[in-house]
Structure formats: structure tokens, C-alpha cells
């Protein structure tokens, strides 16, 4: 019998496995597919505080950024970039709203800098001249999520953890997890199944929220930060099932540009949405006109684990003894993974939690 069975080898599951293994707990990770075959492999790699208002999720994000910086040196080349985030708007009213939001975030520990139009163009010379200004967030970072998840799993294995790919977890049994090849005995089971988590262990209202990403051919250092329109903040907070689109543009170390973001509640439908992809392309070109002559080389979709109150689900399940949840992060799972793993490991090890878990309690549903 192992101490902990983690269901899901995405970045949240990987972080849970690593945090537990670092405490000397025996760990097995059960993944129904291959390595980073789910949402993590479709992520942009955003590590953000800029899109979170004061409250429990922002507190979680600030803890996670600290842990990213602490964990990264031992994880190797995961393309962790302290590039900063830039939210922009095209009118004075939007700029006033961004500035007010930034002041509230600053009071909660976020570093912010108000920028006028000239200051925005100084940071992003290729941006549209129509931009009226914005707010810069130096703490925002980016990581290559597939590399990061694989590195966390490798580090957990070095500490004795086992990772079983193509081993679906069917149900929580009386002594662990049932799989097609037999039960895996464990004292604790962590549901880190991402967009699939709502139906494992205990039914919770976590649903897949589909999003598309466009990837361009390499263009060099055209875009220096993570840049997004103010409308993105509204989309993150939206409960709408219909297609929501906003403009998010950022470069990568390989020179490609990642273009998002769309959101829609359509289940696990993998069909290409021409409306969504067209909206992404239009938004990107409007914000960075030079992209009009750049070719898109790839488009893909992923499924964010959406919780109806927009807060992650972290902590013990009150109905199933030995079951803990670590999911429901929607589009913030990459950024929030280390803090989530840390809190889960603290709970299992009987340590005082670094943050109050009450806002994330699965019992709230």
C-alpha cells in the first residue's frame, strides 16, 4: 500500500506528486492517457496574478509564484520566463477601470505600474497605435507546461514515486483506487483529473470549458510580454456557456507567437470552431498589426476544468474518506499547480496549511 495515489498526471497532479514525495510519502500517479496528453499539453503556460482580483485565488496565485521560483532551479529547462504581463485598452474609460483594479490588487500584494499610450509602445513597439494605455504586471511569468509537468514527474520519480501511464482510475475503492488491471491500494487518493475530475470519486459540478490557441510561424522577438486586452478579464469571470473571445498574445523562446483566448461550454467536443479561430486571428492582428503577414502553423484546443464559482476545488471530500480534490482551476491550473500541490501535501502530512482552505472546500457544492 502506498501513502498517496494521484489520479491525473497533468501539471496539477504532477505538482501534488512532487510535493508529497518531497515529504517522504510513497506516491503512485495514475494517468489514463500518455504523458501530458490532456489539458496541460494544450496550455499556454501562463503564471498570472494580473487577471485575478483580490481574494482567495489571488492569494493562491501569489503563493504559487513564490513556489515556481523555488522549484524551478531543480526542474531544469522548463522555459520559465519572468516576462511580465501587460493589460491594454483603447479608451479612457477602460484605462480608468484598469487603474482602479490595479490599485485594489496592489493593496493585496501585487506589483503594478500604470502606463500611458507612449509607455505601452515603449514596452511593446509593435503594438497598435490605437492603444490608449494599460497596466504592467512584472510578476506575471510564462512556462512551457508540458516540460514543467514532465520535469515535476521526473523529480517525483527520483524520490521514489511511480508513474503509471495508460492506467485509468475507475473509482475510489475502500482501500484506494480501482483500475482495469486491479486495485491500487492507497491511504489517500488525490483527484487531479482536471476537466474530467467532476465525475471521479464524488460528483462535483466541474465541467470542461473548451478553448482554442493559434500558433504562428517563428517571428523572433516581436512581442516581449504577455499582452492581453481588458476584455479578457470579463471573459475569465463569465459564466456564459456561449463562445467568449478576447485577445491574448505572447511570444515564446522558440520565436513563435501564441494567440488566445476563447471559452465555451460545449463538453468534450474536439471539432474545430471556425468562428473561434477567426476571432482569435482578427483580435491578434488588431492588437499587433504586423501579425497580418505572419502565417499560423497550428491550431489546437484544450479543456479547462470549470467550476461554477470560478474557484479551484482543493481539499478533503467530506463524503468519501481518504479522497482529496485538486482541480477546478479553469485556465489558471498551470500557474496555480505548485501551490495546489503544496496545500494537498500539507493536508495529507498533517501540516498547518499555508492558506485557508475554506474558500476551496469541496463541501461548498
C-alpha positions as CSV (number, residue, x, y, z in Angstrom):
1,X,0.0,0.0,0.0
2,X,1.2,3.5,-0.9
3,X,0.5,6.6,1.1
4,X,-0.9,8.6,-1.9
5,X,-2.4,7.7,-5.2
6,X,-2.7,10.7,-7.5
7,X,-5.3,10.5,-10.3
8,X,-4.1,12.5,-13.2
9,X,-0.5,13.2,-14.5
10,X,-1.2,16.7,-15.7
11,X,0.7,19.6,-14.1
12,X,-1.6,19.8,-11.0
13,X,-1.2,16.0,-10.5
14,X,2.5,16.3,-11.1
15,X,2.8,19.1,-8.5
16,X,0.8,17.0,-6.0
17,X,3.0,14.0,-6.5
18,X,6.2,16.0,-6.2
19,X,5.1,17.9,-3.1
20,X,4.0,14.6,-1.4
21,X,7.2,12.8,-2.4
22,X,9.3,15.6,-1.0
23,X,7.7,14.9,2.4
24,X,8.8,11.3,2.3
25,X,5.4,10.0,1.3
26,X,5.2,7.0,-1.0
27,X,3.3,8.0,-4.2
28,X,1.8,6.5,-7.3
29,X,0.4,8.5,-10.2
30,X,-2.3,7.0,-12.3
31,X,-2.8,8.6,-15.8
32,X,-5.5,7.3,-18.2
33,X,-3.5,8.5,-21.3
34,X,0.0,9.3,-22.2
35,X,2.3,11.9,-20.7
36,X,0.8,15.4,-20.9
37,X,-2.0,14.1,-23.2
38,X,-4.7,16.2,-21.6
39,X,-5.2,19.9,-20.7
40,X,-1.6,20.5,-19.7
41,X,-0.4,19.7,-23.1
42,X,-2.8,22.2,-24.6
43,X,-2.0,25.1,-22.2
44,X,-0.2,28.4,-22.9
45,X,1.8,28.2,-19.7
46,X,0.5,31.4,-18.1
47,X,1.6,32.1,-14.5
48,X,-0.5,35.1,-13.7
49,X,-1.6,37.5,-11.0
50,X,-2.8,40.2,-13.3
51,X,-6.1,38.5,-14.1
52,X,-7.1,37.9,-10.5
53,X,-8.9,40.4,-8.2
54,X,-8.1,40.4,-4.5
55,X,-9.4,37.3,-2.8
56,X,-8.5,33.6,-2.3
57,X,-7.5,32.9,-5.9
58,X,-5.1,35.8,-5.9
59,X,-3.6,34.6,-2.6
60,X,-3.2,31.2,-4.1
61,X,-1.5,32.7,-7.2
62,X,1.0,34.7,-5.1
63,X,1.9,31.6,-3.1
64,X,2.3,29.7,-6.4
65,X,4.5,32.2,-8.0
66,X,6.8,32.0,-5.0
67,X,6.9,28.2,-5.2
68,X,7.5,28.3,-9.0
69,X,10.6,30.3,-8.3
70,X,11.7,27.9,-5.5
71,X,11.0,24.8,-7.5
72,X,12.3,25.9,-10.9
73,X,16.1,25.5,-10.4
74,X,15.7,21.8,-9.6
75,X,13.4,21.2,-12.6
76,X,15.9,22.1,-15.4
77,X,14.9,23.9,-18.6
78,X,11.2,24.4,-18.3
79,X,11.3,27.8,-20.2
80,X,10.3,29.8,-17.1
81,X,10.3,33.4,-18.2
82,X,9.7,36.4,-15.9
83,X,8.4,38.4,-18.9
84,X,5.7,40.4,-17.1
85,X,2.1,40.9,-18.2
86,X,0.5,43.9,-19.9
87,X,-3.2,44.6,-20.0
88,X,-4.2,47.2,-22.5
89,X,-7.3,49.1,-23.6
90,X,-8.3,51.5,-26.3
91,X,-10.2,54.2,-24.4
92,X,-10.0,56.4,-21.4
93,X,-12.9,54.7,-19.5
94,X,-11.2,51.3,-19.9
95,X,-7.9,52.8,-18.7
96,X,-9.6,54.2,-15.6
97,X,-11.2,50.8,-14.8
98,X,-7.9,49.0,-15.3
99,X,-6.1,51.5,-13.0
100,X,-8.8,51.1,-10.3
101,X,-8.5,47.3,-10.4
102,X,-4.7,47.6,-10.2
103,X,-4.9,49.7,-7.1
104,X,-7.0,47.1,-5.4
105,X,-4.6,44.3,-6.5
106,X,-1.6,46.4,-5.3
107,X,-3.2,46.6,-1.8
108,X,-3.2,42.8,-1.8
109,X,0.5,42.5,-2.6
110,X,0.6,42.6,-6.4
111,X,3.2,44.8,-8.2
112,X,1.6,47.1,-10.8
113,X,2.6,50.0,-13.0
114,X,0.1,52.3,-14.8
115,X,1.2,53.1,-18.4
116,X,0.0,55.7,-20.8
117,X,0.0,55.1,-24.5
118,X,3.6,56.1,-25.0
119,X,4.8,53.9,-22.2
120,X,2.9,51.0,-23.6
121,X,4.6,51.5,-27.0
122,X,8.0,51.7,-25.3
123,X,7.4,48.3,-23.9
124,X,5.8,46.9,-27.0
125,X,7.0,48.8,-30.1
126,X,4.9,46.7,-32.5
127,X,1.6,47.3,-30.7
128,X,-1.3,49.1,-32.4
129,X,-1.2,52.9,-32.1
130,X,-4.9,52.8,-31.1
131,X,-4.0,51.6,-27.6
132,X,-4.7,54.3,-25.0
133,X,-2.7,52.8,-22.2
134,X,-2.6,49.9,-19.8
135,X,-1.2,48.3,-16.6
136,X,2.0,46.4,-16.4
137,X,2.4,43.4,-14.0
138,X,6.1,42.5,-13.5
139,X,5.2,39.3,-11.5
140,X,3.5,37.6,-14.4
141,X,5.5,34.8,-15.9
142,X,5.3,32.1,-18.5
143,X,6.4,28.4,-18.5
144,X,6.4,25.6,-21.0
145,X,3.7,23.5,-19.4
146,X,4.5,20.1,-20.9
147,X,8.1,20.4,-20.0
148,X,7.3,21.6,-16.5
149,X,4.8,18.7,-15.8
150,X,7.3,16.1,-17.2
151,X,10.1,17.6,-15.0
152,X,7.9,17.5,-11.9
153,X,7.0,13.9,-12.5
154,X,10.7,13.0,-13.1
155,X,11.7,14.7,-9.9
156,X,8.9,12.8,-8.0
157,X,10.2,9.6,-9.6
158,X,13.7,10.4,-8.3
159,X,12.2,10.5,-4.9
160,X,10.6,7.1,-5.3
161,X,7.2,7.9,-6.9
162,X,5.8,5.6,-9.6
163,X,4.0,7.0,-12.7
164,X,1.6,4.5,-14.4
165,X,0.6,5.8,-17.8
166,X,-2.5,4.4,-19.7
167,X,-3.9,3.3,-16.4
168,X,-7.3,4.8,-15.9
169,X,-8.7,5.2,-12.4
170,X,-12.2,3.9,-12.5
171,X,-13.4,4.6,-9.0
172,X,-12.3,5.2,-5.4
173,X,-12.4,1.9,-3.6
174,X,-12.4,1.1,0.1
175,X,-8.6,0.8,0.1
176,X,-7.5,3.0,-2.8
177,X,-8.3,3.2,-6.5
178,X,-9.9,0.6,-8.8
179,X,-8.2,0.3,-12.2
180,X,-8.8,-2.2,-15.1
181,X,-5.8,-4.2,-14.0
182,X,-6.9,-4.3,-10.4
183,X,-7.0,-2.1,-7.3
184,X,-4.1,0.2,-6.3
185,X,-4.0,0.3,-2.5
186,X,-3.5,3.8,-1.1
187,X,-4.2,5.6,2.2
188,X,-5.1,8.8,0.4
189,X,-6.4,9.4,-3.1
190,X,-6.0,12.8,-4.9
191,X,-8.4,13.6,-7.7
192,X,-6.3,15.7,-10.0
193,X,-8.1,14.7,-13.2
194,X,-8.6,18.2,-14.5
195,X,-11.5,18.7,-16.8
196,X,-12.5,15.0,-16.2
197,X,-12.5,15.4,-12.4
198,X,-16.2,16.1,-11.9
199,X,-17.1,12.5,-12.4
200,X,-14.4,10.8,-10.4
201,X,-14.8,9.8,-6.8
202,X,-17.7,12.1,-5.9
203,X,-19.8,14.1,-8.4
204,X,-18.9,17.7,-8.4
205,X,-20.0,20.5,-10.8
206,X,-16.7,20.7,-12.7
207,X,-17.1,20.8,-16.4
208,X,-14.8,21.1,-19.5
209,X,-14.6,24.6,-20.9
210,X,-13.1,24.5,-24.4
211,X,-10.5,26.9,-25.6
212,X,-8.5,27.3,-28.8
213,X,-5.0,28.5,-29.3
214,X,-3.3,29.6,-32.6
215,X,0.4,29.2,-33.0
216,X,2.3,31.3,-35.6
217,X,5.5,30.6,-37.5
218,X,8.6,31.9,-35.8
219,X,8.8,35.7,-35.9
220,X,11.6,36.5,-33.4
221,X,11.1,38.9,-30.6
222,X,8.1,40.7,-32.0
223,X,6.2,40.6,-28.7
224,X,8.1,41.0,-25.5
225,X,5.5,40.4,-22.8
226,X,2.2,38.6,-22.3
227,X,-0.2,41.2,-23.8
228,X,-3.9,41.0,-23.5
229,X,-7.0,43.1,-23.9
230,X,-9.1,44.3,-21.0
231,X,-12.0,42.2,-22.3
232,X,-10.1,39.1,-21.2
233,X,-10.8,39.9,-17.6
234,X,-14.6,39.9,-18.3
235,X,-14.3,36.5,-20.1
236,X,-12.4,34.9,-17.2
237,X,-15.2,35.9,-14.8
238,X,-18.0,35.0,-17.2
239,X,-20.4,32.1,-16.5
240,X,-21.7,32.1,-20.1
241,X,-21.8,28.8,-22.0
242,X,-21.6,30.5,-25.4
243,X,-18.4,31.4,-27.2
244,X,-16.4,34.2,-25.3
245,X,-13.4,35.7,-27.1
246,X,-10.7,38.1,-26.1
247,X,-7.2,38.8,-27.3
248,X,-4.2,37.3,-25.6
249,X,-0.8,37.4,-27.5
250,X,2.6,36.3,-26.3
251,X,5.9,35.1,-27.8
252,X,7.8,32.0,-26.9
253,X,11.6,31.3,-26.7
254,X,11.2,29.5,-30.0
255,X,10.1,32.7,-31.7
256,X,6.5,31.5,-32.3
257,X,3.5,33.6,-31.1
258,X,0.7,32.0,-29.1
259,X,-2.7,33.6,-29.7
260,X,-5.8,33.1,-27.5
261,X,-8.2,33.1,-25.9
262,X,-11.7,31.6,-26.3
263,X,-14.0,30.0,-23.8
264,X,-17.2,27.9,-24.4
265,X,-19.0,25.2,-22.5
266,X,-19.5,22.5,-25.2
267,X,-18.4,19.4,-23.4
268,X,-15.5,17.4,-24.8
269,X,-16.3,18.5,-28.4
270,X,-13.0,18.5,-30.3
271,X,-14.4,19.9,-33.6
272,X,-12.7,23.0,-35.0
273,X,-14.7,26.2,-34.5
274,X,-14.1,28.5,-37.4
275,X,-15.8,31.3,-35.6
276,X,-13.5,30.9,-32.6
277,X,-10.3,30.7,-34.7
278,X,-11.3,33.6,-36.9
279,X,-12.0,35.8,-33.8
280,X,-8.5,34.9,-32.5
281,X,-6.8,35.9,-35.7
282,X,-8.8,39.2,-36.0
283,X,-8.0,40.2,-32.4
284,X,-4.3,39.4,-32.7
285,X,-3.9,41.5,-35.9
286,X,-5.9,44.3,-34.4
287,X,-3.6,44.4,-31.4
288,X,-0.4,43.7,-33.3
289,X,-0.8,44.8,-37.0
290,X,2.5,43.1,-38.0
291,X,0.9,39.7,-37.5
292,X,-1.3,40.3,-40.6
293,X,1.6,38.9,-42.7
294,X,2.5,36.1,-40.4
295,X,1.3,32.5,-41.1
296,X,-0.5,30.4,-38.5
297,X,1.1,27.0,-38.4
298,X,-1.0,25.2,-35.9
299,X,-4.4,25.5,-34.1
300,X,-5.4,23.3,-31.2
301,X,-7.9,23.1,-28.4
302,X,-7.9,22.1,-24.7
303,X,-10.5,21.8,-22.0
304,X,-10.3,23.9,-18.9
305,X,-11.8,22.4,-15.7
306,X,-14.5,25.0,-15.0
307,X,-16.1,25.4,-11.5
308,X,-19.2,27.5,-11.4
309,X,-17.9,29.9,-8.7
310,X,-14.6,30.3,-10.5
311,X,-12.5,29.0,-7.6
312,X,-10.4,25.8,-7.6
313,X,-11.5,22.8,-5.6
314,X,-8.8,21.9,-3.2
315,X,-9.0,19.7,-0.1
316,X,-10.7,16.6,1.5
317,X,-14.0,15.4,0.3
318,X,-16.5,15.3,3.2
319,X,-18.4,12.3,1.7
320,X,-15.6,10.0,0.7
321,X,-13.0,9.2,3.4
322,X,-9.4,9.4,2.2
323,X,-10.3,11.4,-1.0
324,X,-8.9,14.8,-1.7
325,X,-9.6,17.1,-4.6
326,X,-7.1,19.2,-6.6
327,X,-8.9,20.6,-9.7
328,X,-11.3,23.2,-10.9
329,X,-8.7,25.8,-11.7
330,X,-10.1,26.5,-15.2
331,X,-7.5,28.4,-17.2
332,X,-5.2,29.1,-14.2
333,X,-4.1,25.5,-13.5
334,X,-0.6,25.8,-14.8
335,X,0.1,28.9,-12.7
336,X,-1.7,27.5,-9.5
337,X,-0.2,24.0,-9.7
338,X,2.7,24.3,-7.2
339,X,0.5,26.0,-4.5
340,X,-2.2,23.4,-5.0
341,X,0.3,20.5,-4.7
342,X,1.8,22.2,-1.6
343,X,-1.6,22.5,0.1
344,X,-2.6,19.0,-0.7
345,X,0.7,17.6,0.6
346,X,0.3,19.7,3.8
347,X,-3.2,18.3,4.3
348,X,-2.0,14.7,3.9
349,X,1.0,15.2,6.1
350,X,-1.0,16.9,8.8
351,X,0.9,20.2,8.5
352,X,-0.8,23.6,9.1
353,X,-2.0,24.9,5.6
354,X,-0.1,27.8,4.1
355,X,-3.5,29.3,3.1
356,X,-7.0,29.0,4.5
357,X,-8.6,26.1,2.5
358,X,-12.2,27.1,3.3
359,X,-12.8,29.0,0.0
360,X,-11.7,26.0,-2.0
361,X,-13.5,23.4,0.1
362,X,-15.3,20.7,-2.0
363,X,-18.1,20.8,0.6
364,X,-19.2,24.2,-0.8
365,X,-21.0,22.3,-3.5
